[in-house]
């Protein structure tokens, strides 16, 4: 699980580092609204996997 979280962080880092203002968005990374549903789904999946792992 730690390796998965590390991989996700590494993959998302360039998009955060290259963030830009514009298009009337809030803050630097204005595409967050576009990615929010995918990030929410990722959080739900990770929580479900952790729940299943700790249930055993």
N, C-alpha and C positions, 0 to 999 in steps of 0.2 A: 504494500500500500504506500509506503514511503517513497518507493521508486516511482510509482505512478504519479503521486503529487509533485515530485521533483520534475518529472518529465512534462507535466502540464504547465508548471511554472516556467520551465525553460522555453516551452513552445509559445507561451503567451507573453514572455518578456519583450521580444522585439516589437510586438504591436503596441505595448505600453510605452516603450522607449521612443518609438517613432510617432507617437500621438501628436496631433496638431489641433489648433483651434480653428473654428470656422463653422459654416453652415448653421449658425445660430445655436450650436450645441452648448451644453452646460459643461464647464470645466475643460481641461485639456483633452480628455479622451471622450469626444462627443459621440463616438460610435458605440458606447456602452449600452445604449438603449437597444441597438440592434442585436447585441450579443447577450443581453440580459436573459432572455428565455433559454438559450443554450447553457449559460452558466448556472441558471436555476436547475435545469435538468441534470447537469453534472453534479451539483450539490446533493440532489435527491438520490441519484444513483450511488454516490459515494457514501451517503448516510445509510442507505439500504445495505450496501456491501459490508459496512462496519457493523451494522446491527446483526446481519446473518453470521458474520465471523465471530462476534462476541456471544451469540446465542448458543453456540456449540459447547 
